[in-house]
Amino acid sequence: MRALVTGAAGLIGSNLCVELERRGHDVTGLDDFSHGSFANLVGFGGDVVSADLLDAPAWQEAVGSVDVVFHQAALTDTTVMDELRMMRANVEAFRTLLRWVAAGRARQVVYASSAGVYGDGPLPMREDAAPNPKNVYAYSKVVMEKVARDFSSAHPRIPIAGLRYFNVFGPGERFKEKSASMIWQLAQQMLQGRRPRIFEFGEQYRDFIYVKDVVEANCLAAAKKAHGAFNVATGRKTSFNEIIANLNLTLGTNLEPEYFKNPYAFYQSETLGDPSKAEREFGFAASYTTLRGIEDYLGGVKKAKVPA
C-alpha cells in the first residue's frame, strides 16, 4: 500500500507514519510544521513533504498518487477564537485534499474527526446523536463531516471514513503544548515535584484513548474500506483523580491533588464514547486501558530523574 499521512509531524500523524512503515507500507508524510515537530519523525524513513495543504501546487506533484490518504492535519487548539483561521485550516484544507482525491490521485480516505461534535450531548455518545458543537474547532469537524458526505454522494466508489477521536494521549504530544492531554499536563507537574492541580473535586472524567489504539483504528478502517463516521473510544471512563493515582503508580511519586474551583461555566465535565459501531464495522476495540497506556507512555520516566 502507498499511503499519504497529513499532519505527519503531529501526535497521531507521526505515530501512524512510523507504524505504517513498520508494517511494510510506502509512506509519505505531509506537514507545514506549524504545530508538530521534526522530532516526532526522527527514525521515520519515508519521504516528508513540507507544505500547507491549502497551497495545492506545493505538495500535489511531490506526493504523486497514493492508495490511501490518512488525513490527520488540523488546527486542534480549542482556545483559538479566530473562526476564519480555524475554518480555513480544517475545512478548506480538507476540501482542497478531496478535490485532489477526486481527480484520481487516491482510492480511499480516512480522516480525523472529533468527539467534539457531540458537545455536552447524552452519554454514552453515539454516532446517530445530533451534532452539538461548543466551539469553532468542534464546529469545523461538523462541517468536515458534511463535506465528506457530499464527497461520498458525488464519488460513491471512494470509501471515506471519519474517525471521531475521544481524548487521545501518548508519545509525540508534548509539542501540542497547552493542547496536550491532561495526562501529559499533570505528569509534567508531578515530575517537577508539584502537586497536580485539578478542578474540584477530581470527579470529572474522560474517555482517554492511547495513541497506539488510535493508529490501529486508522489501519483497520483502511483495511476494511470503512465508510461513514465512527467513534474511536474505549467506552470506559477515567476520572482525573484516577489519572493522578495512575501517574503516581507509574512515576514513583506520591503526590496528592490540589483542588481549585472551576472558573469556566462552559466546561465539559464528562465524555464517554460508544465504540460498538467501529467494532462492528471494522473490528476495532481498544487494547489499552488508561493505566496500561500511561505505563507504556511514561513507565521509563521516574521522579529520581528530575532535577531538584
Secondary structure, DSSP 8 states (H G I E B T S, - for coil): -EEEEESTTSHHHHHHHHHHHHTT-EEEEEE--SSS-GGGGTT--SEEEE--TT-GGGTHHHH---SEEEE------TT---HHHHHIIIIIHHHHHHHHIIIII-SEEEEEEEGGGGTT--SSB-TTS-----SHHHHHHHHHHHHHHHHHHH-TTS-EEEEEE-EEE-TT-GGGGGGS-HHHHHHHHHHTT---EEETTS--EE-EEEHHHHHHHHHHHHHTT--EEEEE--S--EEHHHHHHHHHHHHT-----EEE----TT---B--B--HHHHHHH-------HHHHHHHHHTT--GGGS--
